[in-house]
Each structure stands twice: as structure tokens, then as C-alpha cells.
Amino acid sequence: MTISFLVLAMALPGPHRGMVDNDSIRDVGEIYTKPDFSGNRKFIFETKSTPECLPLFAEIASIRICKTDVACTFYTGVSCSADRSNHAVRVGCGDVANVTTPWGKYFKYYRCGAAEKQGVMDIELATEPHDDSNDEEAM
């Protein structure tokens, strides 16, 4: 039993190839702690019924959003409502190799969903078209 679980865990794919997509959530991309999609990576999700404000508390140096119908907004403050002390940075489908904002790279919360329903933002980061030939399988 232990060996089968280990083999199954090793065979699970990472984002882009075999992404999580069920009735409640779907994997829409990944964030990295270093520029050029290196360092530690973390998957980011969209909640399907109603876009939810999800905790992040991470420094983001590069981002990949691989779903064409999604945008993700990252917030510097303690909620998913932009205001003078909680800046909203939006990223649509595509890759951002080096995240640069006037407020730094540390974000506390995020929300992903339909781009037209994301609400107020301070800036939108320019993306390069997503190149799925660079996608990796999970190890």
C-alpha cells in the first residue's frame, strides 16, 4: 500500500499538465519566489462558485497564469478590497518573469476569477504569452 501511494504521489502532474479542476476549485497558475520562474513555487487557485479572497502571505517574484478566461488580483493588505493602504495588482493570462510594483513584491491575499469581474485595481502587470512548452511535471 505504501509503495502504491508513493508511486501515485510521484506521478501527479504539476500545474498546466493535469491541473486540479473540480466542482469547487481549479488551478489557474503558479507563483515563484525568484525571478524567471525559479525558486520555490506555489500553485494558485480560482474558487468556482464565487471568487474568494484567499490567503497568500508570500513574496512573489514571477507569476504564470495559464487560463485564458482568468485574471488574478494580488493585494498588499489584509483583504481583497483595494484602498489607499491595500494596493491591488492584477495579472491576466500570461507570464510575468519579474514582478515589479511601486509597493514591492509581498502580497497577503489574492483572488482569481473572470477578468471582467475582478473589480478595482491599482495596476495591471504586462504579461508575455504563456508558453506551455516550459511547463513541468510535478516530481
Steps between C-alpha positions, in 0.01 A plus 500: 500500500778747589683434175185559291433830679859609440480411129167686472641807675803504270276474193274793586551779249570861587314803370419517133526126441224328692400808698249472786155574359196379693156633597636745757849614395739501212871559479563805282875547531798530727715756677875486564724650767771597249496669158489298178276230650758368745517450874210350694172475314145505629182423309222758487131418471166638392196410708221427255169587666601847618854637478641490852769703668774244570798542736844516343754681723783459252764688307430458130783548252340333195151383404343267243125520432415235243120522469385745232171582674657594835668796663647496849521804724763505773454727803762657727260537796277283715203458266401486135368858489730759351546826688781746580682251721403178319631511146357270232727360228331308219651237271310350208585192298870485426840499665670772706869409535584784741224650715559870562251731673529835680400314821748214488442128442341386827130415476270385780189392308385425147185428302474337157197492275347637183704800393197724452381431857821579687406850617729790584875477448795735530709355217498211257833332428589440137531133410679303234291233326505181705735240349380160617803327348688610815246338734635228725354185646494484879768288658 
